[in-house]
Every structure is written in structure tokens, then in C-alpha cells.
Amino acid sequence: MVFVQFTFGGEERNIIGQIVNVNAGEKVLNENGKVDPKKLHLITFDPIGNTYIEPGEKVGNAFKDGLKIKNK
């Protein structure tokens, strides 16, 4: 299930749903047919600098590097 919260007309609204299908165009796939995040040209909001930024390079391995910090 997916929970999405947003504001519409000054009122907070909630939606709960289920993702039943996901599509990606060939332009964003790598040579193995997997989505390549760099080809998506994602942006995120930086509230400190009040700007939009594009994510950069890989900085770690999920579910592995965090364990090193957690186990200290």
C-alpha cells in the first residue's frame, strides 16, 4: 500500500492506494533493461538553499554501508 499526503485548497488530504503497474520508456533503461536513475533527470528540493538540485554520483551501497555506522 502507498500513503500520499498533500494539500489541496488549503486542506490536508490523504490517499491510500496500491501500485498495480509501473512503466518506463526505453530512453531511461540501461543495457540490461533496468531503469537507469541518471537517465531520469530527477530533481529534488533543497530547503536549506531554497533550490532544486539534480542528484549526483553514487555515495554508498544500500543495506550495507549503513550497517557499518549502526554497529559502531
N, C-alpha and C positions, 0 to 999 in steps of 0.2 A: 504494500500500500504506500501511497505517496501523500504527504500532507503539504499543502501550499497555503501560505497566509499572505494576503495582500490587502491594500486599502483601496476602496472604490467609493467615490462620492463622500469622502471624509469618514467612512465607516470601515472598520476592520472586517474582512470576510475570510472564511476558511473553506478550503476544498479538500476533500479526501477522495482519492481515486486509485485506480490500478493502471499501470502502464501495460498495454496489450500489444504494442507494436512500436518498433523503432526503425527508421530508415536513414540511410546515409548515401549521398551521391558518390559516384566513383571518383570524383575530383578530390575527396577527402580521405580516400583509402590508401594504405601503403601497399607494397609489393606482395604482402601476404593476405590482402583483403581485409585488414583490420583498420579501424579509424585511426588516423594519424593526427593527434591533437595540434601539431604545428600547422597543419593544412586547414584547420577550422578557423584560424584567426580569431580566437576567443579574446574577449576583453573582460576586465574586472574593475570595479570601482575602488579606488584608494581613498578612504575617508580622511586620512591624515593629510595628504597632499591635495585633496579635492580634485582628483584627476582620474581618468580612465587609463589603465595600463594593459599591455598585452603580456601574458605570462612568458617567461624566458625559458632557460635551459633546465634540464633535469638536475635536481639537487639532492636526490636520495632515492632509496628503494622502499616502497610502501610495505608495511608489515614486517620490516626487517630492521631498518635503521632506528626506528622509534624504540625498539626493544632495548637497544644499547643504552639509551637515555633512561628508560623506565627501570631497568635493572641495576642502576647505579645506587 
